[in-house]
Each structure stands twice: as structure tokens, then as C-alpha cells.
């Protein structure tokens, strides 16, 4: 938002490019979870505030290789941040060439990002900035207005398209200088400036993804897999199956869309969650699952709860079970 506004202040026409990887927090969890406050896709919202066109591109299939085989490795979790940045700048470069050839957009002279040296410990280091420009193919047409004065002048600066004196030299993890700049530019609202944008940086989500790979014996995923990892309470009572239990009405509604693909479980006698069962289960497992789901229903403190298990073939099995006690759910069940 800041980088684009700084370019606009110099009379440069800006267009936005936003990539959907499948691991974005935006537009998914923010929309599903029943939370107070404004729900919005921040990329769309920022484009509206800046009055710029926005190109939203689904790269979820191509992004597989970035996640599974990062050339520069992972961060603290399963976040391939450096490879991700190279990938996105490379995709932007390719998109601009394709759009220009199709006359769908004005020819772009250079690419702008909002990176700040030292803000991210893997992808935003001074020594990795040239690597990103080189590996992505953008070379010195990649301008970082917020930290440009700490880097070598790029082509837009050397050619006089951009006045380097009006750029900045921000450094480090503090967002206070950026917040002060935003206020000076008349911006009064912005997205959360730190974290929360990619599930691969989240320890809990990364643990669930590792569990998925371990349970299947291979490092692979589908789009549905990674969407389901974002939703619900995940428990694995046995190595051969996992139960995904919704935590609120919004998640209930989301999981409804998957109920025909899984054995799904509902509490019939009380208000309660919808649960999906991933894996093949026997009669002992089914009884355990029914008791587990009953534990998270409004009948958790009653002696008996009626539970329905709905098969993918349409068959329904009803059980009258005693809910598991809270202390009967081992910590290691929680994925």
C-alpha cells in the first residue's frame, strides 16, 4: 500500500498484482470464522483505496513445487519465504509480458514491492535482495521504495523515471516508521502489518501439514487438503484416521461442503458440531469417534448423547453413547 502510494505521488501509474497460493489467510479463515469486525479481502480493499486496477491470479497449482522443493529451504516452519518471493516476482514479470502481448494492460516499465530490509529474517535481508531480483528475472527493474536508499540504484532511478530522493531507507522489524509515513500520506486504515498472511508461517498449521504427509507416506497435497487444514479442531486418535471437528457455526457451514466426500458425524440429540472423518475406520473406531464428537456438543455433561454417522454411500448409523470426558482426550490426539 505504501510502495504504491509513493509511486502515485511521483505521477506514476500503478497496477496491482495479487497471487492466490492456497495458503493465504486472506479471503478464507477471515470469511469463515464468526468474528466481530469488518471482513474484507485486503488486496481488493487496498486497490480500491488507491484507485488502481488489481489483477488476481490463482497460482495454487504451480506453487506446489515451491512448498515441496524449496531451493533455499524453509523458515522456522514450512514457510519457503525466499523461494516464494522469487516465485512471485518471476510470475509478475511473466504476467506483465503476457498482458502486454495481449494488449490487456499498458506495458509496465518496472515492478514495485513493499519490502523492507531486515523485516523478514529469511526473504528480506540485504544480501537476499539482489538474489531475488536476479533469480526472478526482474533484475534491476525491481524497485523497493521503502528501503531503496539502502540499496544500489535501480534502472527506474538511474533513468529518472523515479526520484530517488523521494524514496526511503527503512530498516529493521519496527513498523512505526511505516505507520508514521502512512499517516503523513493521509492513510488512516491498513491491514495488519505483521504476520497473519500465510499459514505456512504458523506452527499449528505446519504441524497439521506434516501430520498429513506422515499419515499418507508422501509429501503431497491437494487444494482441498490445505483448505481443510485451516478449519476446525484436528484430532488423530489412531494413526489410520483423523477427525476434523468444527468449532463454530461458520466452520460448520464450510465443512458441509465436504460431507459427501467423507464419513461425517452429527450429534442428533443436542446442538453440536459437524465432524469429518478422514481414513478407513472399523466399528470400534466409529464408537470412539461418536463419543469424541459428543464431547464437543451441548450434551457433553449428560449421561447419553445420540450421534449419527453418515456414510459416503448415504447409509446412516445411529449410536447412543456416553461423551468422552475432557481428561479422557490425550494431548497427543491433537494434531
N, C-alpha and C positions, 0 to 999 in steps of 0.2 A: 504493500500500500504506500509506504513512504518512498520507495525507489521510483514507483510510477509517478507519484505526485511531484517529485523533484524533477523528473524529466518533463512533465507537463509545464512546470514553472519556467523551463527553458524553451518553451514553444515547440516541443517535440510531440508528435502524435504517437500514442501508446496503445497497443492492443495486448490483452491478457491471454495467457495460455495456462490452463489448469488440467492436471492429469489425474485420472482415477486409477489407482493401483489395486483396489480391493481392500487395502489395509488402512484406508483413510477413516478417521473418526468422523469427519465432516459428512453430513447427509445420511448417516446411518444410526449410530448409537444416539446422537443428539435428537434424532427424529423419533426413535423407538421408545426410549426411556421416558417415563412420565415425570418430568422435572419442571419446576417453575421457571419462568423466564422466557425470553424470546428464542424461538427455534429458527435457525436460518442456515443456509449454506453460505459460509463466509466468502468463498470465492465469488459467488454471484452477487452477494451483498456489496463487497468491495468494488466490483466492476461497476455497480450502479452508483456508488458514492463518487467514484472517479469519472463516471460517464465515459467508460471505454468499452469497446467490444470485448467479449470473452469467448475464447474457443475452449470447450471442454472435451477432452479426449480420453477415451477408455483404453488404457494400456495394460489392463489386468492380465491378459494372456502373455504378452511379451515380458511382463515383469517377473514371470516365474523364474527365469534364469538369473535375474538379479538377486532374488531371495535365496535360491537354492545353491548358486555357484558364484558368490561374490568374489571378484578378483582381489579386492582389498580387505576382505574379511568383514566380520561383524563388529558392532559396537558392544556395549555392555550386555545387550540381549541379542535378539536375532535381527537387529537393525543393520542393514548393509548401507550405511549412510553415504559413504564416499562413492560407492558404485551407483547408488540411487541418484546422487547429484549429477554424476557423469551421464547417466542414462537420460535424465530429464532434459539436460541441456542439449544432448545429442538429438533427442526427439524433437525439441523445439526447433533446432537448426533444420532438421529434415522436414518438419511441418511447414516452416517458412518457405522452403524451396518448392514443396508440393503446392502450397496455396498460391504462391506467386505464379507458378506454371499454369494453374487452373484459373487464374485471374479472380480468385475468391478473396484476395486480400492485396493490399498495397505491398510492394516489395519492401521488406524490412532491411534496414541498414545494420542494425546490431541488436543484441539481446541484453536485457537488463534483469538482474536478480537482486534480492534484498539481503544478500549475505553480509555478515559482519565477522571480521577476523576474531577468532577466539570465542565465538558464541557457542559453537558446537565443537566438541573435543575431537571429532573424527573428520568431519567434512568441511569445517570452517577454520582451518589453520592456515597461516600464511604460506606454509610450504605446500599445502594441497591446492591452493587456489590456482596456480599455474597448471597443475596436473589436470584439474577439472576442465580448464579451458582447452588444453592440448588434447586430452583423451576424447572429449566430446566433439571435437572438430570445429568448435566455435572460435578457437584461437583468440586473437586479441580483439575480436568483435564482441566479447563478453565483458560487460561493464557492471561493476558493483558500486553504485553511487554512494552507499553508506560507509564504505571503507576505502574508496578509490585513492585517497591521498596517501594511504599506506602501501599502495601497490604501484607497479610501473604503469605509466600512462598507456591506455589502450588506443586502438585505432580511432574511435569516436572523439577521444580527447585530442589526439595528435592532429586530426583533420579539422578540428574546430567545430565539429557538429555539437559538441558538449563543452561547456565552460568548466574546466577542472576546478577553478577557484570556487565554484558554487557547489562542489561535492564535499564529502565529509571523510573523516578519518576515525570513525568509531572502532573501538577495540574492546574485547572482553565480554563477560556474560551479563553485565548490568544492562537493563533495558531503560534505565532512567534517561540517558541522553536521547534515545529514540522517542520516548514518551514526550519529552520537552520539545523535540523537533515537531512531532505530530501536532501538539497544541499550538505551536507557532505557525503551523501551516493551516490552522483552522479545523483540524480533525478533532472530533470530540468523542468518537467511539471507534473501537477496533477490536479485532479478535484477540483471544488470549495469546499474549506474545511469547509464551514459553511452554513447550511441551504440549501434549494432548492432541497432536495432529496425526500421528502414525502409531498404530497398535504394535508394530514390531519393536518399538522402544519400551513397551510396557512389560514388566516382569511377569505378571499374571498371564497375559495373552501369550507371551513367548513360551511359557511353561505348558500351556494348553496345546500349542502348535507342536512342541517337542513330543508331548504325550501322543498326539495324533500320529506323528511319524513312527514312534516306537510301537504303537498298537498295530500299525499296518505293516511294519517291517520295511518301510521305504520312505524316502524323503520326497514326497509329492503332495499336492493338494489341488482341489477344485475351488472354484469361486464359492460354491455353496458351503464347502468346508470352512473357509475362512470367515464367511459371514456368520455361520453358526457358532464359531468360536467367540464371537463378540457378544453373544446373547446368553443370558441365563446362568444358572449355577451348574457347573460340570462336576459330576461325581463318578468315580470308577470303582464300584465295589469289588469287581473281579477283572482280571486282565482282558477278558474276552468281550466285555461290554461296558458301555458308558451311558449314564443318564444325564440328560440336559433338562433342568427344571426351571421354568420361568420364575422371575422374581416379582413381576408386577403385570398389570393389565397390558401395557404396551408390548412387553415381551410375549405375553400370551398370544396377542394378535399376530405378531410376527411368526411365531412358531406354528401357528395354524396353517400357514402356507406350506409347511413341510410334513404335515401329519400323515399324508398318504404315502410318503416315502419311507416312513419308519413305523415300528410298533410305537403307538403313542398311548399315554396314560392320563386318565382324568379321575378326579375324586367326584363321586356321584352323590354322596350324602351330605357334603359340605362344600362351601366355596373353597376353591383351591387352584393350584397351578396346572398348566398343561406341561407334560413331560414327554420328551422323545427318547427312545432307546436305540442306541447305535450298537450293532453287533447281534449275534445269534444267541438266544437265551433259552434255557430249559425251564421246567416247572418250578424248580427250587429258586432259580433266579427271578422268575416272574413274581413269586410270592415276596421275595426280598424287595423287589422294585416297588410293588404295591405298598408295602409298609413304609418304604423310604419316601415315596411321593405323599402318602398320607401324613407323614411327619411335617410336611411343609404346607398343609392345608389348615383350614379353620377348625378341623376336627382333631388337631394334634393332641389335645388334652382329654379327649373322650376315650372310652374303652374300645369302641369298634367304629371303623370307617369303611364305607362301601366304595370300592375302587373299580373302575372299568379299564381293561386293557384292550385296545382296538388294534387288530392286526392289519397288515397291508392288504390282506385279502378280504377285508370287510367283516371278518368274524370278531365277535366281542366276547370277552371272558370277564365275568364279574366276580369279585372277591370281597369277602368281609374280613378285614384284617385289623390287627392292633397296630397303631402307629409306632414306629421306632421312637425310642426316647432320644433326646438330644445327645446324651452321653453314650449312646449306642452307635453313633456315626463316627468312626475313627477319622482322625485328621488326614490319614493317608488316602482316604477315599476322595478328598477334594483335589481336583486336578489344578 
